[in-house]
């Protein structure tokens, strides 16, 4: 009899603990589910240099005020110096940027090397150091995309003779950024077919395209057709703005709902970065211009 009672007590203890574990597990599931934020397919960013906050902590608070999801953070100006004039090489300063990003919930879409808009990626002797500095910054800030514009001096339409040099340097750059699992997104003056051929010739999955609406519009190309030609495989990020004239919502050169439908059909996801599209009547009003453009892109791409 004593043995039977003992067995009953043991069974009751087991049942009790099973019930407790069950409800504890359910509670944990609810908590974890509540902590998971909905995934956003398209995120909206602004360029820190275009909102007049290049390498300034204030870029994060201003982006927050504009309701942007992130900023494209510039490496700093070039000029005649050996490499970028960057605060991000200083561990203390770099941590301030990371802390501010986390505090405000404003991400970093990419690290930009905007200095190459005017400087030559093909002929500068210290290009390898500049690229390595950018890759090191990406690694330490856990940013997976770098933006590299092949600017006026490396316009491959006007200077096709630079193509072999540029390809060779980008192949090297791809190896460096590949070591950290990142991507260098290049902007060229080529149409999508030619740019795709260039990327195929480079032959690195770590070198992709940074597509710019303004380039397509300026050269009379259809934005959606260009995006389709590049395809999901080669598209790293998008500069989703035109030259300064009117806000995006008033720009008849861009059918934004069609752009979204095109990207949806490709199952592409990533950052849409606003560079310009300022109203020329109030071109210096950062909050009005970028606030309006962020709101419009969020309405189209995030249904907000």
HELIX and SHEET records of a PDB file:
HELIX    1   1 UNK A    2  UNK A   35  1                                  34    
HELIX    2   2 UNK A   58  UNK A   65  1                                   8    
HELIX    3   3 UNK A   87  UNK A   89  5                                   3    
HELIX    4   4 UNK A   91  UNK A  104  1                                  14    
HELIX    5   5 UNK A  114  UNK A  117  5                                   4    
HELIX    6   6 UNK A  127  UNK A  141  1                                  15    
HELIX    7   7 UNK A  152  UNK A  154  5                                   3    
HELIX    8   8 UNK A  160  UNK A  162  5                                   3    
HELIX    9   9 UNK A  163  UNK A  178  1                                  16    
HELIX   10  10 UNK A  192  UNK A  202  1                                  11    
HELIX   11  11 UNK A  213  UNK A  218  1                                   6    
HELIX   12  12 UNK A  223  UNK A  234  1                                  12    
HELIX   13  13 UNK A  248  UNK A  250  5                                   3    
HELIX   14  14 UNK A  256  UNK A  266  1                                  11    
HELIX   15  15 UNK A  280  UNK A  282  5                                   3    
HELIX   16  16 UNK A  286  UNK A  301  1                                  16    
SHEET    1   A 9 UNK A  42  UNK A  47  0                                        
SHEET    2   A 9 UNK A  70  UNK A  74  1                                        
SHEET    3   A 9 UNK A 107  UNK A 112  1                                        
SHEET    4   A 9 UNK A 145  UNK A 149  1                                        
SHEET    5   A 9 UNK A 183  UNK A 187  1                                        
SHEET    6   A 9 UNK A 207  UNK A 212  1                                        
SHEET    7   A 9 UNK A 235  UNK A 239  1                                        
SHEET    8   A 9 UNK A 270  UNK A 274  1                                        
SHEET    9   A 9 UNK A  42  UNK A  47  1                                        
END                                                                             
